[in-house]
Amino acid sequence: MALIIEVLPNIFMVKVPLPWPSPGAVNSYIIRAKKPLVIDTGFNAEICYAALLGAMNKIGVDYREADYFITHFHVDHIGLVGKLTKNIYIGDEDAKILQNGFFKPNILKFFIMNGFSQRDLEAIMRFRSSVNLKGVNFQPVKDGEILEYGDYMLRAISTPGHTPGHMCLYDEKRRILFSGDHILFNITPSIFYWKDHDSLSEYLNSLEKIYYLNANRAFPGHGDFHEGVNERILELKRHHNKRLEEIIGALRGGAKTAWQLASHITWNISYNEWSELSPIQKWFIINEVVTHLLHLERRGVITKEIRHGIFYYELR
């Protein structure tokens, strides 16, 4: 059974268990109204499906009557929609990516050139393919669009960085934010590479955008809900500045690949050897390193060159 908490009148946080230990669960939020709204769903696994449907039954919401809003296209948030509905609301940029195909050959090659192994990449592709979106219609949501459910007026806020089309929902009257994976409190959101994007710059700018909302409370995609939203935003900014400093410090010793640099960065995971890490952990790590490197490259701090088919980065 999923943990169900009524966080505000007719808003329920459902902790949908995930079939892997970290982060362990995804938060699905259900607004009980004449037309209910479900925000995020969980991974496409029986344990997630049973937990979410059981929670909806207990809350008194028929999954067939609900609307579904997905904060971003990652598998732990969008995974169950194919079993629940034929229509989803999602940020317009993420909708375009889903419609055009997630993994492109040039993206796969890019990660191989940054030191990611072919074997681990194939595991990630299998992981991603677990989501079945056949027959699902994407209803793109634009920045500033208003969604009304019961007593709640939710403004969609474009917050790219974690994904190019990540969306938060904000109730201005109550100053509450459904933050997806843009702002988390128990872990730091990973920043993912996307071609032609400076994902880190986009993420930091999105944090600034949320900062000026002065939200009272955030309901995140993982972990517990919190007040102190702006304090957390400042912590996240400091975190990424530290990560940039770690990379620059490591490059003072000479040119390195993205994967070589990963071992010079502080990670909030337990391991003895890099070989112990799962493919999904390695995927998060390589994305995080690459997005910070590309940010430094665009700022003119570092350069990169290809040696034997692999990117090497060094200080300018």
C-alpha positions in Angstrom: 0.0 0.0 0.0 1.2 3.5 -0.8 1.5 6.1 1.9 -1.3 8.7 1.4 -1.2 12.2 3.0 -3.8 14.9 2.7 -1.4 17.8 2.4 -4.2 20.4 1.8 -8.0 20.1 1.6 -8.7 17.7 -1.3 -5.0 17.5 -2.3 -3.3 14.1 -1.6 0.3 13.2 -1.8 0.7 9.5 -2.7 4.1 7.9 -2.3 4.2 5.4 -5.1 7.0 2.9 -4.5 9.6 2.4 -7.2 11.3 -1.0 -8.0 14.7 0.3 -7.0 16.1 1.6 -3.7 17.0 5.2 -4.5 15.0 7.4 -4.4 12.6 4.6 -3.5 9.3 6.4 -4.3 7.8 9.0 -6.6 5.2 11.4 -5.3 2.0 11.4 -7.2 -0.4 14.3 -6.3 -4.1 13.9 -6.6 -6.6 16.7 -6.5 -10.0 15.4 -5.7 -12.6 17.5 -7.5 -15.5 17.1 -9.9 -12.9 16.6 -12.5 -9.9 15.2 -10.6 -6.2 15.8 -11.5 -3.3 13.4 -11.1 0.2 15.0 -11.2 2.8 12.3 -12.1 2.2 8.6 -11.9 5.2 6.3 -11.2 7.2 3.7 -13.2 5.6 1.1 -15.5 5.7 -1.7 -13.0 3.0 -3.7 -11.2 4.0 -2.5 -7.8 3.5 1.1 -8.9 0.3 0.5 -10.7 -1.3 -1.4 -7.8 -0.2 1.3 -5.3 -1.5 4.2 -7.3 -4.8 2.6 -8.2 -5.3 1.5 -4.6 -4.6 5.0 -3.4 -7.0 6.5 -5.9 -9.8 4.1 -4.8 -9.2 5.0 -1.2 -9.3 8.7 -1.9 -12.5 8.2 -3.9 -11.1 9.1 -7.4 -11.9 7.1 -10.5 -8.7 6.9 -12.6 -10.9 6.8 -15.7 -12.4 10.2 -14.9 -9.2 12.0 -14.0 -6.9 14.3 -16.0 -3.2 13.7 -15.9 -0.4 16.2 -15.8 3.1 15.0 -16.1 5.9 17.4 -14.9 8.5 15.8 -17.2 9.1 12.8 -19.4 11.3 10.7 -17.1 10.2 7.1 -16.7 9.4 7.3 -13.0 6.9 10.1 -13.6 5.4 9.2 -16.9 5.7 5.4 -16.8 2.1 4.5 -16.0 0.1 6.8 -18.3 -0.3 4.2 -21.0 -2.3 2.1 -18.5 -4.3 4.9 -17.1 -5.3 7.3 -19.8 -5.0 8.2 -23.5 -4.4 11.9 -22.9 -1.8 13.7 -20.8 -0.9 17.3 -20.2 2.9 17.9 -20.4 5.2 20.8 -21.1 5.3 21.7 -24.8 9.1 21.1 -25.2 8.9 17.6 -23.5 5.9 16.8 -25.7 8.0 17.6 -28.8 10.8 15.3 -27.6 8.4 12.4 -26.9 6.7 12.8 -30.3 10.0 12.9 -32.2 11.6 10.0 -30.3 13.7 10.2 -27.2 17.0 8.5 -28.1 18.6 9.7 -31.3 21.7 8.1 -32.8 23.7 11.4 -32.4 22.9 11.5 -28.6 24.0 7.9 -28.2 27.3 8.5 -30.0 27.8 11.7 -27.9 27.7 9.7 -24.6 30.0 7.0 -26.0 32.5 9.8 -26.9 32.2 11.0 -23.3 33.3 7.7 -21.9 30.0 6.0 -21.3 30.2 2.3 -22.1 28.1 0.7 -24.9 26.9 -2.0 -22.5 25.6 0.5 -19.9 24.0 2.6 -22.7 22.1 -0.4 -23.9 20.8 -1.1 -20.4 19.6 2.5 -20.2 17.8 2.1 -23.6 16.1 -1.0 -22.3 15.1 0.9 -19.2 13.7 3.8 -21.2 11.8 1.4 -23.5 9.8 0.1 -20.5 7.4 3.1 -21.0 4.6 2.3 -23.4 3.1 5.6 -24.8 1.5 4.0 -27.8 -1.8 5.7 -28.5 -1.3 8.4 -25.9 -2.1 11.9 -27.0 0.2 14.7 -25.7 -1.6 17.9 -24.9 1.2 20.5 -24.8 1.1 23.0 -21.9 2.7 26.4 -22.4 4.3 28.7 -19.8 1.6 30.7 -18.0 -1.3 28.5 -18.9 -3.9 28.1 -16.2 -5.4 24.7 -15.1 -8.4 24.9 -12.8 -9.4 21.9 -10.6 -11.8 22.4 -7.7 -10.7 25.3 -5.6 -7.2 25.3 -7.1 -6.0 27.6 -9.9 -2.7 26.2 -11.1 -0.4 28.2 -13.3 2.0 26.2 -15.5 5.6 27.4 -15.1 8.3 26.4 -17.6 11.4 25.3 -15.6 13.8 23.7 -18.1 17.0 22.1 -16.9 16.1 18.6 -15.5 14.5 18.1 -18.9 14.1 20.7 -21.6 10.3 21.0 -21.0 10.0 20.4 -17.3 6.9 22.1 -15.8 5.9 23.2 -12.3 2.4 24.1 -11.2 1.8 27.1 -9.0 -1.2 28.2 -7.0 -0.7 31.9 -6.5 -3.4 32.3 -3.9 -2.0 29.7 -1.6 1.6 30.1 -2.7 2.1 26.4 -3.2 4.3 24.9 -5.9 4.2 21.4 -7.4 7.9 21.3 -8.2 8.3 17.9 -9.9 12.1 17.2 -10.0 13.0 20.9 -10.4 13.3 21.5 -6.6 13.9 18.5 -4.3 14.9 18.7 -0.7 16.4 15.4 0.3 18.5 15.0 -2.8 19.7 17.4 -5.5 18.0 17.1 -8.9 20.2 15.8 -11.7 20.8 18.1 -14.7 20.5 16.2 -18.0 22.3 16.8 -21.3 20.2 17.7 -24.3 21.6 18.6 -27.7 21.8 22.4 -28.4 20.9 23.2 -24.7 23.1 24.6 -21.9 21.0 22.6 -19.4 22.8 24.0 -16.4 22.2 27.6 -17.4 18.6 26.8 -18.1 18.3 25.1 -14.7 19.9 28.0 -12.8 17.7 30.5 -14.6 14.6 28.4 -13.8 15.6 28.4 -10.1 15.8 32.2 -10.3 12.3 32.3 -11.9 10.8 30.3 -9.0 12.7 32.3 -6.4 10.8 35.4 -7.4 7.5 33.7 -6.9 8.3 33.6 -3.2 6.4 30.3 -2.8 5.5 29.2 0.8 5.7 25.5 0.2 6.8 23.0 -2.4 5.4 19.6 -3.1 8.3 17.8 -4.9 8.5 14.7 -7.1 10.5 12.8 -4.4 10.9 13.1 -0.7 8.9 15.2 1.7 7.1 18.5 1.1 8.7 21.5 2.6 8.5 25.2 3.4 11.7 27.2 3.0 11.6 27.1 -0.8 13.8 30.1 -1.4 16.4 28.8 1.1 16.5 25.5 -0.8 17.0 27.4 -4.1 20.0 29.1 -2.7 21.4 25.8 -1.5 21.0 24.3 -5.0 22.8 27.2 -6.5 25.7 26.8 -4.1 25.8 23.0 -4.9 26.3 23.6 -8.6 28.9 26.3 -8.0 30.8 23.8 -5.9 30.5 21.1 -8.6 31.9 23.6 -11.2 34.8 24.4 -8.9 35.5 20.6 -8.4 35.7 20.2 -12.2 38.0 23.2 -12.6 40.2 21.9 -9.8 40.5 18.5 -11.4 41.4 19.9 -14.8 44.3 21.8 -13.3 46.0 18.5 -13.3 45.6 18.2 -17.1 43.1 17.2 -19.8 40.5 14.5 -18.8 37.5 12.8 -20.2 34.1 13.3 -18.6 34.2 9.9 -17.1 37.6 10.5 -15.6 36.3 13.7 -14.1 33.4 11.9 -12.4 35.8 10.3 -9.8 36.9 13.8 -8.8 33.4 15.0 -7.9 31.6 14.5 -4.6 28.5 12.3 -5.0 25.8 11.6 -2.4 25.9 7.8 -3.0 27.7 5.0 -1.3 30.3 3.0 -3.3 33.8 1.5 -3.0 34.6 1.1 -6.7 33.0 2.8 -9.7 32.4 -0.7 -11.1 29.8 -1.2 -8.3 27.5 1.5 -9.7 24.4 0.5 -11.6 23.9 1.6 -15.2 21.2 4.1 -14.1 23.6 5.6 -11.4 26.3 5.9 -14.1 23.8 7.6 -16.4 22.9 10.2 -13.9 26.6 10.8 -13.2 27.7 11.2 -16.8 24.8 13.5 -17.5 25.7 15.7 -14.5 29.4 15.9 -15.5 28.7 16.6 -19.1 26.2 19.4 -18.5 28.7 21.1 -16.2 31.5 20.7 -18.7 29.4 22.1 -21.6 28.4 25.0 -19.3 32.1 25.8 -18.7 32.9 25.4 -22.4 30.2 27.9 -23.3 31.6 30.3 -20.8 35.0 30.0 -22.4 36.6 28.4 -19.3 37.5 25.1 -20.9 38.0 23.6 -24.4 37.5 20.1 -25.7 39.1 18.1 -28.4 38.7 14.6 -29.8 41.4 12.0 -29.2 40.9 8.5 -30.5 37.2 9.1 -30.7 36.8 10.4 -27.1 36.3 13.9 -25.9 39.0 15.4 -23.7 38.4 18.6 -21.7 41.1 21.0 -20.5 41.3 24.5 -19.1 41.7 27.2 -21.6 
